[in-house]
């Protein structure tokens, strides 16, 4: 498990975790997530929400707020989770968040 903070206006790179699932529990702030093979789905994650990302699903989380950070608890099914991260630069331009 890890505590994730996305600063105001921050975002991740489009990526996927090839071998494990990710479960997210939002603590504070409102984050947005593009997800799907071509980042075609969009979800808003608010405090108290649980968000699930299956293995091998591209996603791009971001914080649209200019003033408030996003904080969440992240749990993954692989203790070596960073080893299976695949960056997807070809999807970056789809949603410049």
Secondary structure, 3 states (H helix, E strand, C coil): CEEEEECCCCECCCEEECCCCEEEEEEECCEEEEECCCCCEEEEECCCCEEEECCCCCEEEECCCCCCCEEEEEEECCCCHHHHEEECHHHHHHCCC
